[in-house]
């Protein structure tokens, strides 16, 4: 890696601003329902504290749209972070200004402070230079450990790096290493499974991966655009009409490159998305009028699982059905089971795919679950992430380490 990392920094006694992604899901009562993003940040926070830094964590939470919204304050996150760290975490009610400055001045090496939600300021998402300088003035060093926000050119993810030595945290470094190795030097066979709703969301990924993978498996709602592009009747299934020509070109390009592009051969259909709705398995080219495909069928699950189980590198981004509804969850569960049997590297994209793996209890059966939905997609597209590009370059003498 040609960017600064924690190994390159002298941290003892330094004030370290560490950008984390604590945008965790919450329930109706405001309780945190999944603390994985907080847990993933612990190694970096603990390493900074162990090496004698004053750890100043900052994050966004929800979508307050540049205003102070009480339900998006980070107090509950601070409490959960304290529990996980086993030490008190101080929390202030602002992310810039005098209150944070006073709290940081009173900190001792090894202590941890959490700033208030940076998105309470519109300047955050605008990447306003003045706001970035205000954040930078709180610290001596900047560490970005928020892979899930690294595709955003915001003040706390990119702008602040212009004013401080800026290094990758342990989580960010790990994400880049695992995803990077899978794309650049994968053990073969290399298989990618893409699902989710829209072809539009995956165009960049498909374009980048068709020249790298041995097999591309397409499920979820996006599969019906490919099926319709082949002339099949897909009933009321989700179709991206504007991407039909693109789907045809993909099928042709896969054939030219000798990439195995697998589509569903059978699907689970219903008239509505409900556990109570009558459902049936039909051939993918014979979906009845008025019915919609909501999961891959058992034969498709077997075909996909065979490709996955025979692979040495697998990347999965996007569920293959509406897994949140039990009637349409079997396909996604089968993919989780197949992934757990791979003798090689298995990578799960963030967002809904990570939620599915967690939901079915397979989180500890895969090599890596990415903490970034949009960030992992953009990385798979081959794009440079602004939060990574902004980090300080490693000195030439150290770049080979």
C-alpha positions, 0 to 999 in steps of 0.5 A: 500500500502506497499510503500512510498507515498506523505503522508509519506514525509516531502516536504517543501523546498525539491528538488523533482524529479518527474518522469511523463509520458509526452509522448503525441501524436502530430500532423503533425505540432508538436502540442499536440493532446491529453494532457490527460497524462499531465492533469493526472499528475497535482494533484501530481505536484500541491500537491508537489508545495502546500507543498513547494517543488521545483518540478523537472519533468522529462519524456521521449518523443518519441523514439529518441534512445539515441540521441538529436532529435530536434522534441522530445524536451519537450518545447511544453510540458512545454508550455502546462504544464504552461497553465494547472498549471496556472503558469510559468514552467521553461524548461532546455535543458538537464536532467543532468549536470550543466544547470539543477543544476544551474536552480534548485539552483535558484528555489523557493519553489512551482516552477516547472522545466521540464528537457529535454527528458531523452531518449536523453541519451542511459544510460536511457534505459540501466538503467545505474547506473552512469546516475541514480546517476546523476539524483538523484544528482539533488534532495532530494526525488524521486517521481514516478508518471509515471504508463505508464512507470512503467513496464520499468526498466530504470534509471529514473523509477527504477534506481534513486530509489536506491539513494533517498527516493522513493515514489509513486505519486498520479496517480501511487498510484491511478492506483495501488489501482483501478487495484489491487482491481479489480483483488484481490477483485472485486464486482461480476459479474466480466467481462473482455473484451479483444480485439486488434490484437494479442493473443500473447499480451494477453496470460499472461492476459488471464492466470491470469484472467481465474481464477478470472473472471466470463466471458471473452469476446474476440473480435478484431483481436485476436478473429479469432485465437480462431474461427479458433481453433474451426475449422471455416473458417475465410477467410483473417482475422488476425490469430496467427497460432502459438497460435491455440493450446493455444486458444484451451487450453483456451477454454477447461480451461474456460469450466473447470473453468465454466468461460463464454468465449464469442466469436463473433457470427457475424462479419463485413467483407470487402476485405480491411480496407477502408471506401469505401470498400464494407462491410457486416455482416456475421456469424462468422463461415461463412466468405467468402474466400478473406474477413477479419473480421474487427469488431464484428457484431450487434448480438455479440455487443448485447451479449457482452453488455448484459454481460457487463451491468450485471456486477459489475466490468468490465476491457476492454483492446483492441478495438473490431474492427478497430474503426479508420475507421467509417465502422468498428467502431460500435462494439467498440462504442457499448462497450463504450455505454455498459460500461457507463451503468454499475452500478459498477467499469469500468476500461479501459486499456491504449493505443488504448482502452483509445483512443477509449473511448476518441474518442467516448466521453465516457471518463467521463462515466467510473470509470478509464482510465489507463494511461499505455498501456503496464504497465496495461497489465503487471499488469493484467498479475500479474507481478511486475512492476519494477518502483513500486518494486523500491520504498522505503518500508513504515515503518512497523508502517505506513504500515497499514494506 
